Amino acid sequence: MATAVKLGEVQSEMTADVKKTDNLKVLLRVDWSDKMKEITFKPSEDLKKGDKVKILIEKM
């Protein structure tokens, strides 16, 4: 089985409340051109405006 390689991570702050039943979307871009499909997921817990979040990017 291949090992995942960490490519980077980004940290940000939530700008709105998100319930764990809501869909969150992540989009990775190079400059302003689309390079990857949008990824949708449901968070495992409710998030509030101002919560700090971190997204890890790994090559699989």
Order of alpha helices (4+ residues) and beta strands (2+ residues): beta-beta-beta-beta-beta-beta
